[in-house]
Amino acid sequence: MLTIKRTFFLIMLPVIAIASCAAAQESANGPQIVAHRGFKKAAPENTLPAIRMAAEVGADYAEIDIRETADGEFVLMHNSTVDATTDGKGAVADMTLEQIKKLDAGSKFRKSFAGTEVPTLKEVFAFMKGKINAYVDFKAGSPEKFAAILKEYDMVEHSVVYSSLEQAAQLTKINSAIKVMPGIDETKLLAPLQKQYDLKAVETNIASLTKEYVEEAHRLGMVVFCDVLGFTDSKQSIKKAAGLGVDVIQTDNADIAIKYIKNMNMKKN
């Protein structure tokens, strides 16, 4: 069965080159690091404190999940409802921004974060610019509105967008400069899907990753993002991903991954 998934440094951390050349090359300093939902082991996920901490520990990207509210604003929320991470209940799509802004998105994580708001995408982009790149998981909403926000906040060149293939087609039709990134786990699907959707980046997970996959993606000019999440989030997985030549690694332990890559580079030199 074919597998296609749905798809504080105060300096600009350079977005990894999404090149049109024949092969995307791994950074000379090893893979870049994505802090999954921000630095969520130290702050509430998908909040400004978590994104700020991701920048502070030196992550290259903060991964964020976005959904559109009933009145057309994008906010950060992984689940379709606010129940898991806030003191409220209900679907994001059924709530206004005013209702969502009244929620406490911090207390469930730790009492010291009480009063932390659910941020809007605009608020997050305003903070990120010049500090950390965006890995946007486009959960639900208007592609046209999202593309407009990317452009308004000058984040097109500093973001990658994880999306379904359908969303990828919609976004690139609106703005061909948007770097869409579907999840594709099978090597044999890379060439036909890259050709059909003009993909410049692709995402997979450590369990599916092979040397052949990385080589084929690079041959096609695509940057390879690899998840090492959940029970696979370990130094062993980071070592494997780096050894196979991926360009970017997504983890819940950005601090550990950054230290490992740094030590790996020191041994190389």
Backbone hydrogen bonds in HBPLUS format (Angstrom, degrees):
<---DONOR---> <-ACCEPTOR-->    atom                        ^
c    i                          cat <-CA-CA->   ^        H-A-AA   ^      H-
h    n   atom  resd res      DA  || num        DHA   H-A  angle D-A-AA Bond
n    s   type  num  typ     dist DA aas  dist angle  dist       angle   num
A0005-LYS N   A0183-GLY O   2.95 MM 178  4.87 138.9  2.12 131.7 140.7     1
A0030-GLY N   A0027-SER O   2.95 MM   3  5.13 156.6  2.01 118.2 117.2     2
A0032-GLN N   A0247-ASP O   2.87 MM 215  6.30 160.6  1.91 148.2 145.0     3
A0249-ILE N   A0032-GLN O   2.86 MM 217  6.25 159.6  1.90 156.4 159.7     4
A0060-ASP N   A0033-ILE O   2.93 MM  27  5.37 136.8  2.12 139.5 153.0     5
A0061-TYR N   A0033-ILE O   3.09 MM  28  6.38 151.1  2.17 152.9 152.9     6
A0034-VAL N   A0249-ILE O   2.78 MM 215  5.97 159.2  1.83 154.0 153.5     7
A0251-THR N   A0034-VAL O   3.04 MM 217  6.23 166.6  2.06 163.5 162.0     8
A0035-ALA N   A0061-TYR O   2.90 MM  26  6.20 166.3  1.92 143.9 145.2     9
A0038-GLY N   A0035-ALA O   3.07 MM   3  4.96 149.2  2.17 129.4 121.2    10
A0063-GLU N   A0035-ALA O   2.92 MM  28  5.95 172.9  1.93 142.5 144.7    11
A0036-HIS N   A0251-THR O   2.97 MM 215  5.56 178.2  1.97 146.6 147.0    12
A0037-ARG N   A0063-GLU O   3.05 MM  26  4.82 115.9  2.48 107.9 124.9    13
A0046-ASN N   A0037-ARG O   3.08 MM   9  5.07 164.7  2.10 125.6 130.4    14
A0040-LYS N   A0038-GLY O   2.84 MM   2  5.31 131.1  2.08 107.0  91.9    15
A0039-PHE N   A0050-ALA O   2.87 MM  11  4.80 175.9  1.88 121.2 119.9    16
A0042-ALA N   A0039-PHE O   3.12 MM   3  5.97 163.8  2.15 121.9 127.0    17
A0051-ILE N   A0047-THR O   3.11 MM   4  6.44 153.7  2.18 150.8 158.5    18
A0052-ARG N   A0048-LEU O   2.80 MM   4  5.94 161.8  1.84 156.0 161.4    19
A0053-MET N   A0049-PRO O   2.95 MM   4  6.11 158.0  2.00 145.2 150.8    20
A0054-ALA N   A0050-ALA O   3.03 MM   4  6.20 144.4  2.16 135.5 145.1    21
A0055-ALA N   A0051-ILE O   3.11 MM   4  6.43 153.8  2.18 147.4 153.1    22
A0056-GLU N   A0052-ARG O   2.99 MM   4  6.29 151.7  2.07 143.3 152.0    23
A0057-VAL N   A0053-MET O   2.97 MM   4  6.22 150.3  2.06 150.5 155.8    24
A0059-ALA N   A0054-ALA O   3.03 MM   5  5.51 154.6  2.10 168.1 160.5    25
A0058-GLY N   A0055-ALA O   3.13 MM   3  5.19 146.1  2.25  99.3 109.6    26
A0133-ASN N   A0060-ASP O   3.02 MM  73  6.05 159.5  2.07 147.2 146.6    27
A0062-ALA N   A0133-ASN O   2.96 MM  71  6.40 147.9  2.06 157.3 160.7    28
A0135-TYR N   A0062-ALA O   3.04 MM  73  5.89 165.7  2.06 140.6 137.7    29
A0064-ILE N   A0135-TYR O   2.86 MM  71  6.24 154.8  1.93 155.9 160.0    30
A0137-ASP N   A0064-ILE O   2.73 MM  73  5.94 177.1  1.73 172.0 172.2    31
A0077-MET N   A0065-ASP O   2.96 MM  12  5.52 142.8  2.10 127.4 138.3    32
A0066-ILE N   A0137-ASP O   3.09 MM  71  6.36 163.1  2.12 163.4 161.7    33
A0139-LYS N   A0066-ILE O   3.11 MM  73  5.59 138.1  2.29 143.6 156.0    34
A0140-ALA N   A0066-ILE O   3.40 MM  74  6.86 152.8  2.48 143.4 149.2    35
A0067-ARG N   A0075-VAL O   3.00 MM   8  5.63 155.9  2.06 157.6 165.3    36
A0075-VAL N   A0067-ARG O   2.87 MM   8  5.63 161.0  1.90 163.6 167.1    37
A0068-GLU N   A0140-ALA O   3.12 MM  72  6.19 120.7  2.49 122.2 137.5    38
A0069-THR N   A0073-GLU O   2.74 MM   4  5.25 158.1  1.79 146.4 153.3    39
A0072-GLY N   A0069-THR O   3.09 MM   3  5.20 159.9  2.13 112.2 111.5    40
A0070-ALA N   A0095-MET O   2.81 MM  25  5.26 164.3  1.83 145.8 145.7    41
A0121-LEU N   A0074-PHE O   2.94 MM  47  5.51 158.6  1.98 131.4 132.7    42
A0076-LEU N   A0119-PRO O   3.07 MM  43  5.97 154.1  2.14 168.1 169.3    43
A0092-VAL N   A0080-SER O   2.92 MM  12  6.02 163.7  1.94 152.5 156.3    44
A0082-VAL N   A0090-GLY O   2.90 MM   8  5.92 152.5  1.98 166.2 171.6    45
A0086-THR N   A0082-VAL O   3.19 MM   4  5.84 139.5  2.37 161.2 169.8    46
A0094-ASP N   A0091-ALA O   3.01 MM   3  5.29 148.8  2.11 106.2 115.7    47
A0095-MET N   A0092-VAL O   3.12 MM   3  5.29 164.4  2.14 110.6 115.5    48
A0100-ILE N   A0096-THR O   3.06 MM   4  6.36 161.2  2.09 151.6 156.7    49
A0101-LYS N   A0097-LEU O   2.83 MM   4  5.99 153.6  1.90 154.6 161.7    50
A0102-LYS N   A0099-GLN O   3.25 MM   3  5.45 147.1  2.37 100.6 109.8    51
A0103-LEU N   A0100-ILE O   3.11 MM   3  5.47 162.1  2.15 111.3 116.9    52
A0105-ALA N   A0116-THR O   2.72 MM  11  5.25 165.1  1.75 170.4 165.3    53
A0109-PHE N   A0106-GLY O   3.05 MM   3  5.55 138.7  2.22 111.1 122.3    54
A0110-ARG N   A0106-GLY O   3.09 MM   4  6.35 169.1  2.10 159.3 161.4    55
A0113-PHE N   A0110-ARG O   2.93 MM   3  5.64 163.0  1.96 122.0 127.6    56
A0114-ALA N   A0111-LYS O   3.02 MM   3  5.21 160.1  2.06 116.7 116.9    57
A0116-THR N   A0113-PHE O   3.10 MM   3  5.83 150.1  2.19 147.4 147.4    58
A0124-VAL N   A0120-THR O   3.11 MM   4  6.39 157.0  2.16 147.8 154.0    59
A0125-PHE N   A0121-LEU O   2.85 MM   4  6.07 167.1  1.87 157.9 160.8    60
A0126-ALA N   A0122-LYS O   2.98 MM   4  6.09 157.0  2.03 146.0 152.5    61
A0127-PHE N   A0123-GLU O   3.18 MM   4  6.45 145.0  2.31 138.4 146.7    62
A0127-PHE N   A0124-VAL O   3.13 MM   3  5.19 122.4  2.47  95.9 109.9    63
A0128-MET N   A0124-VAL O   2.85 MM   4  6.07 164.7  1.87 156.2 160.8    64
A0129-LYS N   A0125-PHE O   3.14 MM   4  6.07 165.7  2.16 153.6 154.2    65
A0131-LYS N   A0128-MET O   2.71 MM   3  5.22 163.8  1.74 148.5 147.9    66
A0132-ILE N   A0128-MET O   3.06 MM   4  5.22 162.9  2.09 141.2 144.9    67
A0134-ALA N   A0158-HIS O   2.94 MM  24  6.34 165.9  1.96 157.5 160.1    68
A0160-VAL N   A0134-ALA O   2.92 MM  26  6.44 145.8  2.04 153.9 164.9    69
A0136-VAL N   A0160-VAL O   2.84 MM  24  6.16 159.5  1.88 171.5 166.6    70
A0162-TYR N   A0136-VAL O   2.71 MM  26  5.95 147.7  1.82 148.4 159.5    71
A0138-PHE N   A0162-TYR O   3.02 MM  24  6.10 159.7  2.06 163.0 166.8    72
A0146-PHE N   A0142-SER O   3.05 MM   4  6.27 165.5  2.08 154.8 159.1    73
A0147-ALA N   A0143-PRO O   2.89 MM   4  6.00 164.5  1.91 149.3 153.6    74
A0148-ALA N   A0144-GLU O   3.07 MM   4  6.22 150.6  2.16 141.4 149.3    75
A0149-ILE N   A0145-LYS O   3.05 MM   4  6.36 150.8  2.14 147.0 154.3    76
A0150-LEU N   A0146-PHE O   2.99 MM   4  6.30 163.2  2.01 156.7 161.0    77
A0151-LYS N   A0147-ALA O   3.12 MM   4  6.34 159.7  2.16 145.2 150.0    78
A0152-GLU N   A0148-ALA O   2.82 MM   4  6.00 161.7  1.85 148.2 154.1    79
A0153-TYR N   A0149-ILE O   2.99 MM   4  6.08 160.9  2.03 155.5 157.9    80
A0155-MET N   A0150-LEU O   2.85 MM   5  5.04 169.1  1.86 160.4 159.5    81
A0154-ASP N   A0151-LYS O   3.08 MM   3  4.98 162.0  2.11 106.1 109.9    82
A0158-HIS N   A0155-MET O   3.08 MM   3  4.91 145.7  2.20  96.5 107.1    83
A0161-VAL N   A0179-LYS O   2.83 MM  18  6.09 159.1  1.87 158.9 161.3    84
A0181-MET N   A0161-VAL O   2.69 MM  20  5.59 144.1  1.81 157.4 148.1    85
A0168-ALA N   A0164-SER O   2.86 MM   4  6.07 155.0  1.92 147.7 155.6    86
A0169-ALA N   A0165-LEU O   3.01 MM   4  6.22 156.9  2.06 146.1 150.6    87
A0170-GLN N   A0166-GLU O   3.12 MM   4  6.42 155.3  2.18 144.2 150.9    88
A0171-LEU N   A0167-GLN O   2.86 MM   4  6.08 165.3  1.88 158.5 161.7    89
A0172-THR N   A0168-ALA O   3.02 MM   4  6.15 168.9  2.03 153.3 156.2    90
A0173-LYS N   A0169-ALA O   3.11 MM   4  6.10 139.9  2.28 136.6 146.7    91
A0174-ILE N   A0170-GLN O   3.19 MM   4  6.46 145.6  2.31 141.7 150.1    92
A0175-ASN N   A0171-LEU O   2.92 MM   4  6.20 161.5  1.95 151.4 156.8    93
A0178-ILE N   A0175-ASN O   3.12 MM   3  5.85 167.6  2.13 122.5 126.1    94
A0203-GLU N   A0182-PRO O   3.09 MM  21  6.17 157.8  2.14 155.1 154.3    95
A0184-ILE N   A0203-GLU O   2.92 MM  19  6.12 146.4  2.04 160.4 169.4    96
A0189-LEU N   A0186-GLU O   3.08 MM   3  5.61 155.1  2.14 114.5 122.0    97
A0190-LEU N   A0187-THR O   3.12 MM   3  5.51 156.5  2.18 112.6 119.5    98
A0193-LEU N   A0189-LEU O   3.14 MM   4  6.05 160.7  2.18 151.0 156.9    99
A0194-GLN N   A0190-LEU O   2.84 MM   4  5.81 152.3  1.91 149.1 157.6   100
A0195-LYS N   A0191-ALA O   3.04 MM   4  6.15 160.8  2.07 151.2 155.9   101
A0196-GLN N   A0192-PRO O   3.01 MM   4  6.13 158.0  2.06 140.8 147.1   102
A0197-TYR N   A0193-LEU O   2.94 MM   4  5.91 162.3  1.97 147.0 151.1   103
A0198-ASP N   A0194-GLN O   2.69 MM   4  5.03 119.5  2.05 136.0 145.8   104
A0223-VAL N   A0200-LYS O   3.03 MM  23  6.36 160.9  2.07 131.1 131.6   105
A0202-VAL N   A0223-VAL O   2.92 MM  21  6.29 151.8  2.00 173.2 176.3   106
A0225-PHE N   A0202-VAL O   2.89 MM  23  6.11 171.6  1.90 165.9 167.9   107
A0204-THR N   A0225-PHE O   2.99 MM  21  6.43 149.7  2.08 151.3 159.7   108
A0227-ASP N   A0204-THR O   2.88 MM  23  6.33 157.5  1.93 146.1 152.3   109
A0208-SER N   A0205-ASN O   3.08 MM   3  5.55 134.7  2.29 109.7 120.9   110
A0209-LEU N   A0205-ASN O   3.10 MM   4  6.16 129.0  2.37 146.3 160.8   111
A0206-ILE N   A0227-ASP O   3.02 MM  21  6.02 143.8  2.16 172.0 165.4   112
A0214-VAL N   A0210-THR O   3.21 MM   4  6.57 165.3  2.23 151.5 153.4   113
A0215-GLU N   A0211-LYS O   2.95 MM   4  6.14 168.0  1.96 154.2 157.8   114
A0216-GLU N   A0212-GLU O   2.92 MM   4  6.02 158.6  1.97 147.5 153.3   115
A0217-ALA N   A0213-TYR O   2.93 MM   4  6.12 164.9  1.96 154.3 158.7   116
A0218-HIS N   A0214-VAL O   2.95 MM   4  6.11 162.6  1.98 152.2 156.9   117
A0219-ARG N   A0215-GLU O   2.89 MM   4  6.02 149.8  1.98 140.8 149.8   118
A0220-LEU N   A0216-GLU O   3.06 MM   4  6.27 143.8  2.20 143.7 152.4   119
A0222-MET N   A0217-ALA O   2.85 MM   5  5.17 164.6  1.87 151.8 147.4   120
A0221-GLY N   A0218-HIS O   2.96 MM   3  4.89 158.1  2.01 102.3 109.0   121
A0247-ASP N   A0224-VAL O   3.02 MM  23  5.31 143.6  2.15 137.7 149.0   122
A0248-VAL N   A0224-VAL O   3.10 MM  24  6.41 147.6  2.21 157.3 156.1   123
A0226-CYS N   A0248-VAL O   2.83 MM  22  6.23 152.2  1.91 149.6 158.2   124
A0250-GLN N   A0226-CYS O   2.83 MM  24  6.10 162.5  1.86 148.8 152.4   125
A0228-VAL N   A0250-GLN O   2.91 MM  22  6.00 161.8  1.94 165.6 166.4   126
A0232-THR N   A0229-LEU O   3.24 MM   3  5.48 151.1  2.33 131.2 127.3   127
A0233-ASP N   A0230-GLY O   3.11 MM   3  5.54 166.8  2.12 117.4 120.4   128
A0234-SER N   A0232-THR O   2.94 MM   2  5.81 114.2  2.39 116.2  99.5   129
A0238-ILE N   A0234-SER O   3.07 MM   4  6.41 158.2  2.12 149.2 155.4   130
A0239-LYS N   A0235-LYS O   2.84 MM   4  6.01 159.4  1.88 149.6 155.3   131
A0240-LYS N   A0236-GLN O   2.94 MM   4  6.17 155.2  2.01 142.6 149.4   132
A0241-ALA N   A0237-SER O   2.87 MM   4  6.08 170.2  1.88 153.7 156.0   133
A0242-ALA N   A0238-ILE O   2.92 MM   4  6.02 167.1  1.93 150.8 154.9   134
A0243-GLY N   A0239-LYS O   2.87 MM   4  5.90 156.1  1.92 143.7 151.2   135
A0244-LEU N   A0240-LYS O   2.94 MM   4  6.15 139.8  2.10 147.2 157.4   136
A0246-VAL N   A0241-ALA O   3.24 MM   5  5.84 171.0  2.25 156.6 154.0   137
A0245-GLY N   A0242-ALA O   3.10 MM   3  5.21 154.3  2.17 102.2 110.2   138
A0257-ALA N   A0253-ASN O   3.01 MM   4  6.27 165.2  2.03 158.6 163.4   139
A0258-ILE N   A0254-ALA O   2.87 MM   4  5.97 163.6  1.89 153.8 157.8   140
A0259-LYS N   A0255-ASP O   3.11 MM   4  6.25 160.6  2.15 142.7 148.0   141
A0260-TYR N   A0256-ILE O   2.91 MM   4  6.12 154.2  1.98 146.9 154.5   142
A0261-ILE N   A0257-ALA O   2.93 MM   4  6.17 167.1  1.95 154.6 157.2   143
A0262-LYS N   A0258-ILE O   2.95 MM   4  6.11 157.9  2.00 146.9 153.5   144
A0263-ASN N   A0259-LYS O   2.96 MM   4  6.16 159.9  2.00 148.1 153.0   145
A0264-MET N   A0260-TYR O   2.85 MM   4  6.07 153.3  1.92 149.5 157.9   146
A0265-ASN N   A0261-ILE O   2.95 MM   4  6.21 151.3  2.03 146.5 153.3   147
A0266-MET N   A0262-LYS O   3.03 MM   4  6.31 151.3  2.11 145.2 153.1   148
A0267-LYS N   A0263-ASN O   3.04 MM   4  6.32 154.3  2.11 148.1 153.8   149
A0268-LYS N   A0264-MET O   3.06 MM   4  6.29 145.7  2.19 138.9 148.6   150
A0269-ASN N   A0265-ASN O   3.00 MM   4  6.24 147.6  2.11 145.8 153.7   151
